[in-house]
Amino acid sequence: MFTESTFVFIALTAIFAYSFYAVLVAGQLSLGQAGFASLAAFTAASLAPDPGDVGDLPALLIAIVIGMAVGAAAALILGLPTMRLRGVFLAIATLAFAEAVRILIINMEWTGGAQGMSVPKILEPWMAWVVLALVAYWFWRQGPTRYGRALEAIREDELAARAMGIDVGNHRLSAFIAAGAIAGLYGVLWAFYVRLIAPEDFGFAQAIDGLVTAVVGGSTAFVGPLLGSVFLTMVPEVQRAIGIEAGWIRPFLASLLLLLVILFLPGGLASLLPRRAARLVTGSADERAEVESRLSQRVHPTDGQTVVKLQGLGKDYGGVHANRDIDLHITGGEIIGLIGPNGAGKTTLVNMISGMTKPTSGTAEVLGLDPGGVAVHKVAAAGVSRTFQHSKLFARLSALENVMVGGHLVSKPTFLRRMLWLPSARRDERRLAVHAAHCLNRVGLADKEGVKASALSYGDQRRLEIARALASDPSLLILDEPAAGMNHVEADALSDLIGSLAQDGLTILLIEHNVGMVMKTCSRIVVLNFGEVIATGTPEEIANNPAVVEAYLGSSESEDAS
Amino acid sequence: MQQLLNGLFTGSIYALFAIGFTLVFGVLDRLNLAHPAVFAVSAFVGIELVEVAGLSIWLTLPIVFVVGSLLGVIIERVAFRPLKDRPDAHFAGLISSIALAGMFIALLQWRYGPNTRRFPVDSFPSTTFTVFGAHVTLLQVAILVISVLLMVGLSLLVARSRLGRGMRAIAENPTAARVLGINVDRVTMTTFAISSALGAVAGALFAMNVNSAQLGMGTAIELKGLAVIIVGGMGSLPGALVGGLLLGLAEVFAVQYVGSSWRDMVAFGLLFLILLVRPQGLFGARKVREV
């Protein structure tokens, strides 16, 4: 019932879908792949040697090399200016590129214009499937690696990924270049199978088909594009086989099936298959000690050494002073409590310290860096790690995977070594897993390792954020309202944890509304009100400071007035 | 002068099409890729009404408007509402609207076959004017006037009415809008209905302007619509108006001075430039990232 060409088209469609998958895993929506494929197909078809001279397979291999290089180069050139665009904007910019390529090729002499170009048919079905197997292998091996997890983290929450020390720009660009190379590969295979290529073979409709294939198959599991391709290629074949007339019924049923899949299978067809999540590896006590000494090599600033030094730091939002003239000096091993009423500017201050907000006045020095002058991931690399007031977990990743992303900075890249099945990659992955399990254990979440972050209770999400922040072996740990939503038993346990972290040499900056907990935990307290520091001192000094009491409780006069 | 006017007429249809596109995006942050299918469906419906029911072309427009709004309700109910709370609602909405568009087009093919359809002869008034030495038909003037009226009406609706306030509130924050007692589902549905109604009128006017309708006509204008809303600024109504007129003018001048094979390059060149230099578009506001 199926012809040879059906099998070839399943492979080709799947390869094209992988070029969408390559960026979808990083949460990017690109429609430029048809443009990359088009450039690659026409360039390779004109430059590759004649199969009559060098033989079929060598000619195809040379063409593939040319095509992938062209696709990757085009993606790099397009990616440099467009990688800062997000969501639909990126999709439309890349779509515009693809259309521009199409119009360009129609208007060129060497491509044969709108008639297109004839190309020898040398692609055999087995070749297409070997190439598909290689591409699928690539993404299978990419998934559970440091690089693969970093891409997923970017998809789930870009800002949190930056805070974990991931260079988001580079990762996004490399995913885009991979998409370009694979799209180029597809273009070449297509050209050497269909005999005649025209600019219209790589239009908007084809780009949409590729995207649909990837999404229907599932963009979170490497088998997704393959499943999507089998499904979408078979639907018309099966319809023909069971005798449904051509014309309107076929596209109608195909569209209807597509609609049903997208509505009722959120993860695509791949979600029908069981997914193996990263498992908790606790390891022996010896192994844990070995791993911790290997992964936690940062030398923390000791007593008296500067961790944070702010001078006259301020932040204006169009005339509203979120922070004004903040002077603060934090030294190694301190536990600083930052308190103040809502809207006092606490979060703005820690955003400036962690490099997420640029100050409008004053200077800051954090672990030897100016956080306003460098990228967020560099601040993280210097040893600053933080949690967020509103949980910014990687929602669709398991608790353990969240913490493993947190360990990005202390682990080694494993993708290339995993492709080659080197034992050292497995060893490094195991070390990271043990380290992550240790961090989970420290916050009391060891039994929740396989639960998706979004399915955790609120209190557990707060704890998971702390475990994730700890995994990067930070020197300065910033906790933004970690005890929110915890009862007092849980808050006490958190307080003990913070104390033990300080024992390990970490410096901690704690924002918290639970004043009792702050008093108990912190060595020094800074009080903010209306963006300014109104008091600093030991817990006793703060408790007796009239300005603080007034800020929290209101002065006696204003109470009278109300 | 003739070129300028032609550009203006085509541009006003682009603008009307794009304004429906951008309305949904601005209020709901979703790109509805079934919009071009509504454009095509309504062109065929318009021709059918004139040919079979023997209506005058002016009477078809209000009917097409209603048909479009019904399609909008279907699109919202089937392709968007079920996806509301999904983490991948952006991608999923694109795909589900593409799927629904495919079904619409397949139904068109069932009813009308794959061939180009035209209005019966003598459906158009033959009145022509001469403006600054250029020939203008009554139909062209009507296209411009109807487009502008609909767009102005929509702007007033969004700016002044209770419904418009609801739309703007949802655009800011859907959860807060719901808490404040706005019936988010109903406003969302109405937004889709209005958006599709405008797209439908644009489709009928386009078919009158070129006196033909094809199954693929939506795809051709889809890319231009996207270009217009990016150039004008995503979600900006005046942006879509200015962007549409600009694109119409730029195209006729490109044909005049560069050659017709490069015409479509204008839209994409413009689009690309804007995205790089001013990603929020000519009239768009920059969204501030919050932690």
HADDOCK unambig.tbl for C-alpha pairs under 7 A between the chains (distance, minus, plus):
assign (segid A and resid 81 and name CA) (segid B and resid 276 and name CA) 6.86 0.50 0.50
assign (segid A and resid 93 and name CA) (segid B and resid 272 and name CA) 6.01 0.50 0.50
assign (segid A and resid 93 and name CA) (segid B and resid 275 and name CA) 6.90 0.50 0.50
assign (segid A and resid 96 and name CA) (segid B and resid 268 and name CA) 5.15 0.50 0.50
assign (segid A and resid 96 and name CA) (segid B and resid 272 and name CA) 6.67 0.50 0.50
assign (segid A and resid 100 and name CA) (segid B and resid 265 and name CA) 5.97 0.50 0.50
assign (segid A and resid 100 and name CA) (segid B and resid 268 and name CA) 6.37 0.50 0.50
assign (segid A and resid 103 and name CA) (segid B and resid 265 and name CA) 6.66 0.50 0.50
assign (segid A and resid 212 and name CA) (segid B and resid 95 and name CA) 6.41 0.50 0.50
assign (segid A and resid 248 and name CA) (segid B and resid 106 and name CA) 4.85 0.50 0.50
assign (segid A and resid 248 and name CA) (segid B and resid 107 and name CA) 6.64 0.50 0.50
assign (segid A and resid 248 and name CA) (segid B and resid 109 and name CA) 5.63 0.50 0.50
assign (segid A and resid 248 and name CA) (segid B and resid 110 and name CA) 5.28 0.50 0.50
assign (segid A and resid 249 and name CA) (segid B and resid 106 and name CA) 6.98 0.50 0.50
assign (segid A and resid 251 and name CA) (segid B and resid 102 and name CA) 6.87 0.50 0.50
assign (segid A and resid 251 and name CA) (segid B and resid 106 and name CA) 5.92 0.50 0.50
assign (segid A and resid 252 and name CA) (segid B and resid 102 and name CA) 6.62 0.50 0.50
assign (segid A and resid 252 and name CA) (segid B and resid 103 and name CA) 4.83 0.50 0.50
assign (segid A and resid 252 and name CA) (segid B and resid 106 and name CA) 5.15 0.50 0.50
assign (segid A and resid 255 and name CA) (segid B and resid 99 and name CA) 4.70 0.50 0.50
assign (segid A and resid 255 and name CA) (segid B and resid 100 and name CA) 6.67 0.50 0.50
assign (segid A and resid 255 and name CA) (segid B and resid 102 and name CA) 5.48 0.50 0.50
assign (segid A and resid 255 and name CA) (segid B and resid 103 and name CA) 5.64 0.50 0.50
assign (segid A and resid 256 and name CA) (segid B and resid 99 and name CA) 6.63 0.50 0.50
assign (segid A and resid 256 and name CA) (segid B and resid 103 and name CA) 6.71 0.50 0.50
assign (segid A and resid 258 and name CA) (segid B and resid 99 and name CA) 5.95 0.50 0.50
assign (segid A and resid 259 and name CA) (segid B and resid 96 and name CA) 5.34 0.50 0.50
assign (segid A and resid 259 and name CA) (segid B and resid 99 and name CA) 5.38 0.50 0.50
assign (segid A and resid 259 and name CA) (segid B and resid 100 and name CA) 6.89 0.50 0.50
assign (segid A and resid 262 and name CA) (segid B and resid 92 and name CA) 6.45 0.50 0.50
assign (segid A and resid 262 and name CA) (segid B and resid 96 and name CA) 6.33 0.50 0.50
assign (segid A and resid 263 and name CA) (segid B and resid 82 and name CA) 6.93 0.50 0.50
assign (segid A and resid 263 and name CA) (segid B and resid 83 and name CA) 6.93 0.50 0.50
